[in-house]
Amino acid sequence: MEGKELIYKTLKIVRDYAKSNHLNIYIVGGFIRDYLIGKELKDIDFLIYPLDYKFLFDLTNLFNGKLIKLDEEREYYRIIINNKDGEIILDFTPIYENNLLLEVLRRDFTINSIVLDLLDFKIIDPLNGLKDLERGILRLSSPNSFKEDPLRILRAFRFLGYGFKIEKFTYEKIIEDREKLKSVKAERIHDELYKIMNLPFSSYSWIKMVETKVLEVILPELFVLKDTPWSDPHHEDPLMHSISSLSALEDIIYNIESIFPDIHQQILTYLNEKLFSKYTKLETLKLAVLLHDIGKSKTFSIDEFSLVHYYGHSQKGVELLDNIGERLKLSKKEIIFLKKLIGNHMYPINFIQNPVVNPIYKLILRVKDDVPGLTLLFMADQISIKRTIENLDWYRKILNEFFKIKNTPKPLLTGNEIMEIFNLKPSPLIGKLKEKLIEAQINNKISTRDEAIKYIEEILKNEANS
């Protein structure tokens, strides 16, 4: 069954069952908005009067779904319907003080305050949300909207990604109320930031967060880059460079088929891998691109020629991630991913400058399966600086080679085993030996532990004799 057909069938069942139980029921919020602008229809928010638990319980059984109480005090309920045709979430809330006008005034924006009476299919629109929707205007439902839930400030920036414009009073209230974001639970801010990252083009939203200083509240480590010195080869401050890099990444992904014609599908598969919860590597890669230079505010120096240097900024950025991760309640998987990419984001420059070396095995040893993520971050970073794509053949070669050897075997010997067997001390040599070992395994030169020992023994013997 098609998505829309499933939704309409669900709505008919809810309507008919509410009518037979003599209940007033309305649809409100994003479902109406998305229906009117032709977006994909997903979850449905219902207002119901009077709230009848037996009705919700029976309706849940009718759908063979699951009933959850979301809020004990305010009596918010959710029915989750899972079947072979997909998942639908139905949220039910009582009408605030049994007054529909007071209810819509408590909504975030006028475009989400449009109500449909499900029994007679009449539109109720006291706040002129339809007009704002038609004009693409984002307007508060009431002056207290951000005070009631400051997270709505971030939601406003998400709507910029859908093509809406924030009207003047709402924009001013964002600036006025931005500090209230500090009172919002970290998990909610985390989730909303990822919803912004889920937009195909999110850089404009981040620019507006800079203008309103909302960014200073949620990511002060990034905002401070605005006042960090810079010089050639950069043409903008490190904060705008970070946002430009994000924009470059989003352009790469939008044009992925023409940029990487042979492997675009494999890259998209990588980006769509689940990293945590419902989010993928794509959203976290965008966050990595945005944060890749946060270490610059702590490491900049200016030489006698007025050139700015940021020695060690990659590692300093990794250190700063601990505070960000704790504040935003990032998962362990996100932290590992972010540290891996940010800590190594300058690493590929060595191989661009020394094209004789084949770096693929070194890159795999550094970041394992996240070579595509590191390559795309580095590529976006360079595009932002150079304002064009340079070394495209190099990027294509690296990713083509990576996907050919994606199922890289684990080394037959660990670094500790190599040191123990050959009585070696920790040194860069151990990494080089592991790299040669992996290369030999991939090329089917060795397949057992004994062969690996003999192989390394031969390498060490040749080096001793050379």
N, C-alpha and C positions, 0 to 999 in steps of 0.2 A: 504494500500500500504506500502511495506517495505521501510525503511529509504533510502537505497541505490537506490532503484527503483525510489523513489520520487525525489532524488537529480539528477539522470540521466535524468529523464523526464524534470526537471526544466532546466538543462543545455542545453538540445536539443532545448527547446523553446527559450532560450536566444540566442543560436547560430544561429538558423534559422532566428530569427527576426533581429539580428545584420547583418547577411549576406544580407537579403533583403533590409536593409537600408544602405548597402555599408560602414559598419563601421568595423574597426579593433578592435578585442576584445581578451583579454588574461585573463587567470586565473593565480594568483600569490599567494604566501604566504602559510599559514598553511594548506589550502585545499590540495594543491599538496603534501606537506610533509606527511600529514596524509594518503592520498590515497596510497602513495608509501610504507609506513610502515604498512599499514593495520589497521589503527585506524578508529574509528567511524567518519564518515564525517558529518560536521555540516555546519557552515557558509562559504560563498564563497566570495573571494575578486576578483573583476574584474578590469582590466585596459582597458580603452576605448579611442579610437582616431578616429575621433574627438569626444569630449564630446557633446552629443546631448540631450538636456533636453526633447525635444518632444519624443525621443526614450524611455527615462526613464519613462516619464509620461504615454505613451501608454503601455509600458511593465508592469507597475504597474497595470493599468486597466485590462490588459490581465490576470494577476494573481489574480485580485481582492484583491490587497495588499495595503500597505500604503507606501507612498514616503516621506522620511525625508531628509532635507538638514543638514548634519552633520557639515560641515565647509563652511561658506559663502565665505571666501577668496580663499580657495584652491579647492572649488567646489567638495566636497566629498558628495556623496549621498548614501542613504540606502533604499532598498525596503524590507519591512517586509511582508512575506507571511504567513498567518495563515489559516489553513483549518483543516478538520477532520483528515488528515494524519499527522499533526504536523506543526511546525514552521520552516521556513527557512529564513535566513537573507542574502541578497545579497548586497554587498558594491561595489560601482562604483567610481573610481577616474580617473582623466585624467592622461596621461603619462607625467611625469615631463619633461618639455621643449621638449616634443614630441620625447624624446630620451630614448629608452628602457634600454640602459646600465646605463645612469644616474639614471633612475628610480630604477633599482635593487640595485645600490650602496647605495641608500637611505634606503634600507630595513635593519632590525636589524642584522640578521645572514644569512650566506650563505645558510643554509638549508631552509630558508624562501624566498630565492631570485630566486628559480627555477620558470620559466615561461612556461606556456602551451599556444600556439597559438590555440585558440578554433576553428578557422576556418579550419585549416589544420592539427590540432592535433600534431604539432611539438613541441618538448621540446627545450627551449632556456635557456642555463645554462652557462653564461659567467664567473661566479664566482666559478664554480665547486662544486655547492651545492650538486649535486647527489653523488659525491665522499665522501663528508663530511657526508652526510646522511647515506651512506652505512657503514662508519667507526664509526658512532656515535660520531662525532666531532662537537662541537659548536664553530664556528668561526665568528668573526665580518665581516659584508659585507664591511665595510670601517673603517679606524682608527677613524673617527669622529662619529661613530654610537652612542656611549653613550653621547657625547656632544649634539647631535641633539635631543635625548630623553633619559635622564638618567634613566627613568623607566625600560629601557631595561636591566639594571644591575640586577634588581630583576627578570626579565623574564629569565635571564640566569640561575639563581638558580632554577627556576621552571623546566627548561629543564633537570636539573640534576635528577629530579624525574622521568623523562622518560627514563633514562639510558644514557644520553649524557655525554660526558666529555668535559670540557672547555679547549681549547688549550691554550698554554703558553701566546701568545701575548694578547689574549682576557682576560685571567686571570689577567695579568699585568695592562691592561686598566681598569678593574674593580677596582683594588686598586687605580689607579691613579685618576679615575673620581668619586669615591664613594661619595665625598662631594657634588657633583652636585645633588644628590638625594634630598637635602634640598630645591631645587628649584621646585620640582615636587609637584603638587597639592595633598593634603592629601587624597582626595577621590580616586585618582588613586593608591596611595601606599596601601591604605586600601584594595582596590579591588585586587591588585596583591598579597598581603599577603594572602588573603583568597583563591586565586587560588593555592598558594603553599600549604596551609592547606588542600585543596581539594585533594591533591595527597594521594594515599594510604600509601606511606611511604615518609615522608618529612624531617625526622631528619637529613639526610645527607646534605640536602640543608642548614639547619640551622648551621651545623658544618662549612660548607664552608663560610657562612656569618660571622661566628666568625673569621675564619682564615684571611679573607680579610678586616676585621673590618667594613664591611657594616652594621653589626648589631649595631655597636656603633653609626651609623648615624640615623638609623630608630627606634631603641629601646634601647637608652642609659641606661634606668633603668634596662634592662635585661643584657646588656653587662657588666655593672659594677660588676655583681656577679662573674665575672672571678677572681677578686682580693679580694673577700670577704673570710675571714678565714673560715675553716671548720675542723671538727674532727670526730671521731667515733660517731655514727654508719655509717656516710657517708664515701665513698671511693673516692670521686672526688669533685671538687669545685662546689659551688651552680649553676653556669652557666651550666656546663656539666651535673650536676644532673638534671637540668630542661629539657635539651635536651634528656637525657636518659629516663626521665619520659614520654616525648612525644613519644619516640620510643617504650616504654612499652605499652602506650595506643594504638598505631597503631598496635602493635602485638596482643593485646587483641582483637581489632576489627577484625583483619584478621582471628583470631582463635575463634571468638565469638560463633560459633555453638558448638565447642567441650568444651569450657569453661563454657558456660551457655546453655546446651542442651535443657532445658525446656522452656526457655524464650528468646532465642536469637532473635527471630522475633520481640518480643515486645521491646527489647532494640534497635534494628535497626529502628523500627518505631519511637521510641523516638528520636534517633539521626538524623533521616531524617526530623523531624519537621522543617518547615520554621521558622527562627528567624527574618531575615530581608532580603529584596530584594530577590535574588535568592539563598541565602545561608542558611544553616541549622544549627541546634544546634551542629552538629558534628564539623564544622570548628571552631566555637566559643569555644567549649569544648577543642579543641586542643590548641587554644590560651590561654585558662585558665590554662591548664597544663603547658604550656611554661612560663607563668607569675606567677605561684602560689607562688613562693618564692621570688619575687622581693623585698619584705619588709626586707629580711635578710641583705641587704647592710646597712640599717639604724638602725638595732636593735641588731647586734651581740655584744656579750660580751665574755670574756675569763676568766675562773675561775682559782683558784690556782693550779688545776690539768691539766691545759692547754686544758681543754675541752671547746668547743665553744658552746654558747647558743644563741638562737634567740627569746627571750621572746617578744611576741606581734607582731611577724612578719606578721601574717595573717592580722591583722587590719591595720598595716602600708602599706601592699600591697594594701589593699582597697583604702587607701588614695592616693597612687601613681597612681592608675588607673585614677583618674580625669585628671591628666596631659596627660597621654597616650591617653585617650579618646578624649580630646580636640585637641591634636596634629594630631591624625589619623582620626578625625571626625567620631568616632564610634557613632552608633545610641544609643538612650536611652535604647532600648531593650538589646543591646549587653552589655552596661555598667551594667545594672541591673543583667544580667545573670553572667557576670564576677565577679562582687562584691559578689554576693551570693555564688558562688563556692569558690573563693579565700578566702573570709572572713571566710568560714566554713571548709576549707580543712583539718584542724587538728581535727575537731570535732569528727569524727568517732573513733579516737584512744581511746577515753574514754570508748567506748563500747567494743572494742577489749580487752582492759585491764580489763574490768569488764563484763564478758560474762553472768552474771546472769541477767542483765538488758536487757529487750527487747526494743531496741531503735527506732523501726520503727515510732512510733507516734511522738517522739521527732524530728526525722529527717524530717518528713513531716511538722511539725510546723516550723522548721528552713528554709527549702528550697522548701517546697511545692512539685510541680510536678517534680522538678529537683533532686530528690533522685538518679535516675540512673546516672545523670551527676556527682554528688558529689561522689557517690560510685566508679565510674570508675576513677575519678581523684585521689581519695585516694588510690585506688588499684594500679594505675600506679606509683604513688609516692612511695609506699611501695616496689613495685617490683624493682624500680630503686635503692633503698637503700639495699634491702635484696638479690637482684639478683636472686630471685625465687618467685613463688607465694605461700605465706603463707595465712592461714585463708580462703581458697577458699570456704569452707562450709559456713562460715559466710557471705561472699559476696553473695553467692547463696541464702541463707536464707533471707537476707535483701531485695534483689531485687524480689524474689518470693513473699514475703509478700507485698511489695510495689505494685506490679502489681495486686495482689488480691484486694487491697483496693484503687486502683488508683482513682476511682471516690469518693474520700473522700468528705463527705458533709461539708459545712461550719458550724462552731459551731452554735448551736441554740442561744447561748448567746456570745456576744463579751466580751473582757476583761474589757472594760469600764462598760458594763452592769453588769457584775459580781461584780465589785467594788461598783457600785451604789446600787444594790439590797441588797448586804450583808454588806454594809458599811465597805469595806476593802480598805486598802491602797496599792499602787503599790508595788509588791514584787514578788519573784519567785513563790509564791503560786498561783498567778493568772494564770501563764503559765501551772502549773501542773493541775489546775482545768479545763482549756481549753482542755488539753490533755486527761483527763479522760472523758470529755464531748464528744469529738470526738470518743473515743474508744467505749463509750456507744452507740452513734448513729450508728456506723458501725456494732455493734453487736445487733442492733435493740432493745436495752433496753429502749430507749427513742426516741420520734419522734416529740414532740411538745415543745413549749417554756415553758409551765407550767410544763411539765414533767422534763425539764432541770433544772428549778428552784428547784423543789422538790429533784432532784437527787443531786445537789450541796449542798442543805440544809442538806441532809442526810450525805454527806461526811464530811461537816464542823462539824456536830453534833458528828459524830463518832470520829473525830480528837480531838474535845474538851473533849470527855469522855475517850480518851485513855491515 
